[in-house]
Amino acid sequence: MSERPQNDDPDPTDAFDELVEAETDRDPDLAVIEAGSRTLRAQAGPPQGDGIPARPADPEVDRALRAVEEELAGRWGETKLDPSVQRIAALLDILGSPQHAYRSIHITGTNGKTSTARMIEALLSAFDLRTGRYTSPHVQSVTERISLDGSPISAERFIETYQDIAPYVEMVDAQQEFRLSFFEVLTAMAYAAFADAPVDIAVVEVGMGGTWDATNVIDGDVAVVTPISLDHTDRLGETPEQIAGEKSGIIKKDATVVLAQQPVEAASVMLKRAVEVDATVAREGMEFGVLSREVAVGGQMLTLRGLGGEYPEIFLPLYGAHQAHNAAVALAAVEAFFGVGSEHARVLDIDTIRSAFAAVSSPGRMEVVRRSPTVVLDAAHNPAGGRAAAEAVTEAFGFSRLVGVVAASAGKDVRGLLEAFEPIFAEIVVTRNSSHRAMDADELAAVAVEVFGAERVQVEPRLDDALEAAITLAEEEGEFSGAGVLVTGSVITVGEARLLMGRN
């Protein structure tokens, strides 16, 4: 790799070596590369930076955080679950139902949930509401998942929150057939932290599905459904219709449902559910949508149609048509929360909307982490996400030659993912991340050879070596050739690549 971060910090490659050696037997959600933060934003408003915290500087705090991570690591990970809200409901009942202390917007779908959640949070904060945001999975730090006013909670507060609920977690563990899972405990921590803050509104992303997801003990004022496609088919169903049936469980009585563009069969399921519970429906392409978009330096310029009217000249510092559609969904969700379109017809303050969108970030989603050659990270992990990423990188960057670095999780539709990138990758370097869920590099290479041909595939079992190889390939055409590198395949891959590229 021709460039290394020039500072006094430890070489990120050394940190990656330590991670690979020490963390491969832990749950991937707790194979934390960096965690914690020493500060908590106590005021509302758009966050500064990208919201990815570093490890605590205080050794005592760092040790305490690691102890919490290790305890959580001993529980079921997010890929092993018993589909029920019984355990999380029992825990929250003992805690005094903190999830009912504030209003909420609940988000499900297959792709775009986290980016949409971050946009909704930015918009609400711009209107002087104190927000809590719960998203998953994290890019680099488990504390990213629980945010107050746009910033991850501090390591100290994360530790305190866990310690506060730990005795009650043990009580529920003793009463249930299965112990509370990692995700269930973390969900309870988020809801408790939001009540303690306190927040005015929580923006909550489901972990998986909807009906039996641990987050589904809230009654969202607004239910948001981002585009549905095939993913987690072993648990959610093998058709968009079946998956929509599971995800429709977050639609509650008298709520407003904000539907992104959906396959017809998925939309039909959602509409039927809305009728059953007397929910109001707002559909992208009907009640709201993207009127126009143009590529701009650092992102794109949009004109959005909301539930109350048009919002012109919206700068969004994110790439790709899919992010423009996420922005339309986020705007409609916030309008619905404020009663626009149902109680009254008006647009929200345009300057506030513009400033909020201009401050949005979404780490690991078309994120540039290096120049010359340009290295872009994107957390696409299924065919639909791959197609969106391929279209976005082509539109926004126009690389003369693009080299891919791909490390995926076992059990995913890796062939479909690779096929999405085949038209745009001149060459592909297949590798693996440190997660025990990672697909073996040689197995991934075998699929890649079938899709790309042997002459376009290179295998590097270590991610740091894969990045080095890809950058070298991109540099072969010269400094001014316009070649680039796209790192993709999973959120874990992107998080580890961020560290290796010297971010945070």
N, C-alpha and C positions, 0 to 999 in steps of 0.2 A: 504494500500500500504506500503510495508515494507521499502522502501527507499524514502526519500525526498531529494531534492537538499539541500546540506549543504553550505549555503552562507547567506549573509545579505540581499538578495533581498526579496521582499514580496513573500509570499507563492503563487505559481501559481494557487492553488485552489481558493484563494480569488479573484484573477483576473478573473477566470472563472465564479465564482459566480456573480461578477459584470457584466460580459458580458451577462450572461443568463438573469439577471434582466433588464438590460438596452437596450439590442440590439435585442431582439427577434422580434421587430416589424419593423426592418430595412431590407433593401435589403441585402441578404446574402453576396453579393460582397463588401458591406460596413460595415458589422458587423466585423470590424477590431479588431483583437486581439492585434496585435502589428503593428505599422506603422512608417515609417520615417527612416532617417539616417542622421547623422550630417556631413558625409563626402561624397565626390564624387571622385571616382578614375578618375584622369585626364589623365592617361596614358593607352596605350593599353596593353594587356596581360591578362593571365588567372586571374580571380578574386580570392581573398583569402576568405576562409570560405564557407558557403553554400548560401550566398546571401539573407538571411532572415534578414531584418533590425529590430532593436528595436524601440520603440517609442522615439520621440525626448526628450532629457534630459532638454532642455530649455522649461519652462512652457508656454512661449509666443508662441513659435513655435508650441508646442503641441496643444494649443488652436486654432491657425490659421489652423492647419491641420484638426482638428476636424470640424471646420467651413466649410472647403471645402468638407469634407466627408459628412456632413449633407446636403449641397446643392446638391451634386450629388445623395444622397439618395432620394431626392424628385423627381427624374426623373424616367422614366421607367427603371426597372431592365432588366437584360439580358434574362429573360424568357418571357418578354412582348416586342414585337417588331412589327414594320410594315416593311415587307421585301422590302426595297428600299435603294439605296445609294443616293437618292436625297438630303436629309438633310445634310449628311456629306459632299457631294460634294459642296453644297452651302456654307457651313462654310469654307471649305478649300480654295474655290475660293476667299472668302473675305480675308483670311489669306495669300494669295499670293501663293497658291499651294506648301506648304512646302514639301509635299511628293514627289515632283519631284526634290528635291535638292540633292538627293543621289540615289545610286543604291539600289536594294532590292532583297531579297530572300523571297518568300511568301510560307507559309506552311499551308496545309489543311490535312484532314484525320479524322479518328475517334479516334484512340488511338496513343499515342506516340509523339504528336506534340510538347509539351513543352520540353521533354527530347531531342528530335531531334534538336529543336531550340537552346537549351543550348550547344549542341555539335557543331553545325554549328558556333555559336558565338565564342566558345573557339578556334576552328580551324582558323577562320578568324583573331581573335585577335593575335594568335600566329604568323601570317604572317604580323604583324605590321599594320593591318587595324583598324581604329577606328570604333567601332560597336555600333549600337543601337539595342536593342531587345525588342519586344512587345509581351507578352504572356498573356494568361488567362486560367482559373481563377487564383487568387493568393492563396498561402497556408496560409499565416498569415497577410500579409500587402498589401494594395492596391498599394503601391509604388513599390512592386516587379514587377509589370506588365511593367514598363518602366525602362529599364536598359541602362546604357552607359558604355561601356568597361567592361561588365560583372558584374557591381554592380548596384543595384537599385538607381535611382536618390534620392538625399537627400530630406528630408521633405521640406526644404526651397525652393529647386528648384521645387518640385512638386507644392507647393503653388504659387510660382512666375509664373510658367507656366499656371496654372489655371487662375490667376488674369490677365495675359496678354491676354488670349483669351476670358475671360468672357464677355466683352462688345459685341464682335462679336457673341458669342453664343446667347445673348439676341436678337440681330438683326435678326438672323436666326429663333429663336423661334417665333418671332412676324410675320414672313413671311410664316411660314409653318402651315399645318393643325395640326400636332403633334409636340410637343417640342422635341428637340434632346434628345436621351436617354442617360443613364449613359454610356453605352459602346461607343456611338458615340462621346460624349464629351471627354472621356478618350482616344479614338483613335486619335482625333484631337490634344490632348495634347501631345501624343507620337510623332506624326509626326512633331509637332512644336518644341518639345524638341530636336529631332534628327537634325533638320535643324539648330537650334540655337547652337548646340554643337561645330562644326558640325561633323557629322559622315561621314565615307566613304561609309558605307553600313548598311542598316536596315534589320534585320531578324524579320519577322512579321508573327505571328500565327493568323489565322482567329479565330473569336469568335464562329461562327456557320456557317456551310455550306461553301459558297464560292461566288456565283454570286452576291447575295444581301447583303453579309456581309459588315459591315462598313469599314473593312480594305481594301476592294477591289476597292479602288480608286488609288492604286499603280499599276504599270506595272512591275512586278517582272522579273528580268533577268532570274531567275530560279524559277520554280514552283515545290514545293515538295508535294507529296501526300503520307502520311503515310497510314498504313492499314485501309481499310474501312470496317466497320461492322454496325450493326443496333444500332442506338442511335438517339435521337431526331426525332423519326419517325413521330411524329405529325406535324413536320415542314419541314423535309427533304425528307420524302418518306418512304415507308414501305419495300422496297427491296434495296439491294446493288446497283442495276442498277439505281434506282431513286435517291438515295443519291449521287452516283457518278456524275449524271447529274448536280446536284446542285453544288457539290464541283469542278467540272471541270471548273467552271467559272473563277477560278484564272489563268487559262492557257492563256497567252496572245501571240500575234503575235510575231513570231521569238524567243520566249523564249525556254529554255531547260526544259523539264519536267522530274523530277526524281521520278520514280514510285516504291514504296515499293511493296512487294508481295501483290497481290490483288485477290479477287474472280474474276473468269473469266468474269462475266457479268459487273463488275465494271471496270476492265481493258479495256474491249472493248469500253466502253463509253469514257474513258480517251483517248484512242488511236484515236478514231474518232474525238474528239475535237482537239487533237494535229494536225491531218491532216488538219482540217478546217482552223487552224490559222498558218500553216507552222511552227509548233514548233518541235524541236528535242526531241526525247524520249530516256531516259536511264532507263532500267527495271532491277529491282533486280532479280537475277537468270539468267540474260542474259548478260547485259553489266557490271554489278557489283554485288557484294554479299559477303557473309561470307564464306570463304574457310575452316576455322577451328576455334574452340573455346574450351577452357579448363577452368574449374573452377579454380580460383586462390584465394589466401588469400586476402580478401577485394574486390573481383570483379572477373574478368575473363581475360584470355589472348587470343587475337584474331589474326588471319591472315585474312586480308580483301583484296578483289580484287576490285580495283578502276577502273575508266574509263581509266587510263593510265598504270595500271600494279598492282603488288602485294605489299602489305604493311604488312610485318610480324612482330611478336612480339609486338603487340599493347596491352598495359595494359589498361583496362577500369574498373574504380573503381565503377561499377554499376553491379547489379545482374540480371541474367535472359537472356534467349535466345532473348527475344524481344528487350532488350537493345543492344545486339550485332547487330541485324538487323537495329535498329535505327542508330547505329554507321556507318554501311555500307551506309545507306541512306545519313547521314550527310556528310560523306567523298565524296560521289559522287556529292552531291550538291555543295560542295566547289570546287571540281575539275571542275565541269561544269562552275562555276562562273569564274574560272581562265582560262577557255578555253581548259582544258585538255580533250582529247578524240575527240574533233571536230576540233580545230585549230592545235593541235599538240599532239603527243603521248609521254608522259613522266610521271613519278611519281613525286609528290610533295616531298619536302625534308622530308625524313623518320624520322629524329630526331625531327623536328618541329612537325610532325604529332603525334609522340609518346608522346612528352611532353604535347601537347594540350589535347589529350584524357586522359592522366593520371591526369590532373587537373580538369576534368569534375565532377560536382556534379548535383544532381537532387533531391532537398528536397521533401520528401513525396513520393518518389518512391523507395520502398524496402529500406527504411532508418531505420537504427538501432538507437534507442534513449535510450536504456538501456540494461544492461547486468545483468544476474543472478536474475531472468530469463530474457532472451533476449526479448525485445519488438521491433517489426518491424512495421513501418507505410507504407501503400501503398494506393494511391489514386484511386484504381480501382473502377469504378462506373457503369460498364456495363458488360454483360457476357464475352465478348472478353477480357476485361481488367482483369476480375476475373480469367479467365483461365490462362492468362499470369502470373499473380501474384502467382497463386497456383503452377504452374510449377517452377517459379523462387524460391519461398521460400522452396520448396521441394528439389530442386537441390542444393541451396547455403547453407542451414542451416541443413538439415537432422534432424529436431527436432524429438525426440522420442514421443512427445505429443504436439499438437498445439491447443491453445485456440483462438478462433476468437472473436473480438469485431467489431460489424457491426452497423453503422448508415447510412442510405441511404436517398436519396431525393425522395419525392413522385413523381409519374409519371414515374419512371424508371422501367426497367425490373428487379425487385428485386428477383423474383423467379429464373430467369436465373443467376443472380449474386450469389445467395446462392447455387444454384446447382453446380456452378463452384468450390465452396469451400467445398462442402459436403464431398468429399473423403479425405480431409486433416485436417478438424477440428474435434478434438475429442469432443469438446463442443463449443457452441457459446453463447456469451452474446450479446443480442440485446439491442440497446439503441437509442438515438437520439441526434443530435447536436442542436445548438441554433438557427439555421436558421428557418424562418417561412415556408421554403420549405421542411423541414425535415419530413420524414414519421413518423407517430405516432409509438412509441415503441411497443404498444400492437398490432397494425396492422402488423408491421414487424414480431413480434413474431408469429402471427398466420400463416404467410407464412413459417417462419422458422420451426415451428412444423411440417408442412406438408412435408418439405424437410428433416429435421434431426430427427424427432421424439421428443416427449415431454421431454424425459429423458435427451436429449443433449442440451436443450434450457433453458437459464436463461434470465430474463428480468430485466433491470436496467434503469429506465427512464432518469437518469442523466449520462452523459458521464464519469464524474470523478468516480462515483460509479461503472460504468461498467468496467473501467480500474482496479480499486481496486479489483473487483470480479474476473476478468480474471487473474490478477497476483497471487491472492490467489489460484486459481485453478491450475495454472502452478506450484506454489511452493509446492503443496500437494505431488508431487512426489519426493521432496527433492532437495537440492542445486545442486547436480551433475547429475540430471536425464536427462538433455537435453531438458526440456520442454520450450516452448516459447509462445508468444502472438503476433498475427497479428491484427492490427487495420486497418480497411478498410471501404469502402462504399461510400465515397465522398471526394473531396478535402477539404471541410469545416470540416468534421470529423477529417481528418488528421491534419489540421491546429490547431484545438482546442486541439487535443491530444498532439501535439508538445508542446504547452504552458503548459499543465498539467504535462508533463514529464520534465519540467524545461528547455526546449530549448529556448535560447534567453531570 
